[in-house]
Each structure stands twice: as C-alpha cells, then as structure tokens.
C-alpha cells in the first residue's frame, strides 16, 4: 500500500503490506467489499522510506520528515491518493480453486 507524495501527483511511496485472512461467502453474480485496517508505526515509516526510497526522495526534492508529517496530519481528510499493488485473493468454488490479482488507486477526495 502506498501513499501519494505531497505536491507530486502520481508519485507513490510504498509504506505497508497489509494481509487479511478472512473467509467470506459471496453469492454468484454479486459483489462484496472488504475493509482492511492497517496500523503504521511512526517509527517504522522513516526507516522504510530511508532504506527503500532515499534516493528517490532526494531526486523528487522531498524531505521524509515533512512528508510523513503531511500524511499523519492530513490522512483523515484524504487529500492524497492511496495505491494498492500486487493484491491477490483466493477463491474456492465447486469447480475448484482460483487466485485473482488486483490493484487500484483510491483517489483523493
């Protein structure tokens, strides 16, 4: 899961890898939504950014502490997009099992 950088539309930084192991029953020809809550530690994110994205932050002219402060102060208003990549869901039906990949961007409000 990645958050969009302040003032840099379309630039995302991956911050967490949420995992959910909930079983659900979804009848045929219907849809369902699943809400995933992820707790991100304010001490882990700076290290994550420094190790995985330090050079990219510098190239974009971003300061990690300022960016983290922006995310933490503004997340309730969602002024930035959130991106999900490399998601997968496993399904079991009468004919067998299957795995479906997904990704998406939840746009800013």
C-alpha positions, -999 to 999 in steps of 0.1 A, spaced: 0 0 0 14 33 -10 6 70 -2 9 97 -28 36 123 -21 25 159 -12 27 181 -42 38 153 -65 7 138 -82 12 102 -93 43 97 -71 36 70 -45 57 56 -17 50 20 -5 46 20 32 29 -12 43 19 -47 32 -14 -54 48 -26 -91 49 -61 -103 56 -71 -139 61 -109 -135 64 -133 -161 49 -163 -146 32 -193 -161 14 -201 -141 -18 -231 -154 -38 -228 -157 -75 -233 -126 -96 -229 -103 -66 -201 -81 -53 -186 -75 -19 -163 -50 -2 -137 -57 23 -122 -30 46 -86 -36 56 -73 -16 86 -35 -12 88 -16 3 117 15 21 105 41 29 132 55 64 131 89 50 140 89 24 112 79 46 82 110 69 84 133 38 83 112 23 55 115 55 34 152 59 41 161 23 31 137 18 1 133 53 -12 160 76 0 175 83 -35 140 87 -49 130 112 -22 161 133 -30 155 132 -67 120 145 -62 132 172 -38 112 157 -9 121 156 28 110 124 45 101 141 79 79 167 62 62 141 40 55 119 70 41 148 89 18 157 60 5 121 58 -2 118 95 -18 152 98 -40 150 67 -49 114 64 -84 120 79 -92 144 50 -77 122 23 -61 150 3 -38 124 -13 -44 92 -32 -37 57 -18 -25 29 -41 -28 -8 -37 -5 -30 -58 1 -67 -62 -31 -77 -43 -44 -112 -46 -75 -131 -34 -81 -168 -34 -115 -182 -43 -130 -217 -38 -159 -227 -59 -175 -260 -68 -153 -263 -99 -120 -257 -80 -98 -230 -65 -85 -199 -81 -64 -169 -74 -72 -134 -87 -48 -105 -87 -59 -69 -82 -47 -33 -79 -62 1 -77 -59 37 -66 -83 53 -42 -85 89 -54 -81 118 -31 -114 134 -21 
